[in-house]
Amino acid sequence: MSLRTKEGDVIAREGYPFIASGIASSLLFYKMGLKPLAAAGALFGGFSLYFFRNPKRQPPVLKNALISAADGKVIFIGNAYERYFFKKETKRISVFMSLFDVHINRAPADGVVLDTVYNKGKFLPANVDKASTDNEQNAFLIETACGKRIVLVQIAGLVARRIAVYKKPKDAIKRGEIIGLIRFGSRVDIYIEDEFEEVVYLSEKVKAGKTVLGLFK
């Protein structure tokens, strides 16, 4: 059975094998007298503990708002073609998650998952625009509680090698709820079909389940 992070977990469960392997290898190398390798193992275990942290988030109560699905930096706000569901140009907001950001993904609004698409692809750096079309990714089609449709795309990056997806079609979601995780550097794109006024700006640092991206008109 695969590990799956739950609300209240201080550390994302997907990180347990990495943390354990770092600690185990550090102890083994130390017993063998290989102190530099022991230090490297301890460093990896410590970084994994930090990387897979899962801080509590309290989403704002705004009826027509979309909140960020990812921690990181806003790297794109503008129009872009959405290829999975809308199949047309819509507004897109992209958030890049560095190795030092929390990598838990959260629902941007109350609603229901209508459909999902998983696309196996490349592992280009997630902060380049081609990542939106070429990289491994998972797309959610979501209908929000206020009747608007959005597409949320989890995109693997240069170091990321696994996308964890917790929701499937027909699942209800709550704003700020954990819906997945991307491992080791990645990006999340949100495509908005309806009229929408963003309140974030380029290069702004945002937090999943907390920062308001904008409001439906």
C-alpha positions, 0 to 999 in steps of 0.5 A: 500500500502506498504512503499517503499524507493526511491532514495533521501529519507533521511530515508527509508520509511519502517522505518516510522512506527518504528520511529512514534511508538517510538515517540508516545509511548514516549509521551504517557508514559511521560504524564502518568508519566512513565519516564523510559518507555518514555525514552525507547520509545524515545531511540527506535525512535531515534535508528530507525531513525538512523537504517533506514538512506539512505545516497546518494551513487555515484557508481564507473564507471568501466565496468567489476566491481561488487560493493557491494550490502550491507554495512557491513563486508566481512565475506566470500570469497571462493567457495560455492554451489549456490542452486537456479539457478546455482546449482553448486559450484561457488565463493561467497562473503558474507557481514554481516550487523550489527545493526549499518550498513545501511541496504539498498541493492543496485544493484551490476552492470548494467543489468536485473533481470532474475528471483527471488526466495523467501525462507521462513526459520529460523532466525539464526545469519546472520554471521554464515555459516548455514544462507546461507542455513537455513534462510529466504532469497530472491535470484535474478538471474541477467545478467549484462550488460557485459553478466555475470550472478550472483546470489544475495541473501538477507538473514534475520538474528537473529533480521531481520524479513522482507526482502523488495524486490523492483525488479521482473523478467525482471526489468532493474537495474542500478549499485548502484540503490536501490533494497531492504532492510533487517530489523534489522541485516542481510547478502547479498551473491553474487555468481559469475559464471564466472572468477572473481578477487576479490579486497576485503579481509576478514573483510574489511568494504564495502559500498553498491553502492560504494565499488568495490568487484572485476572485471570479467576477 
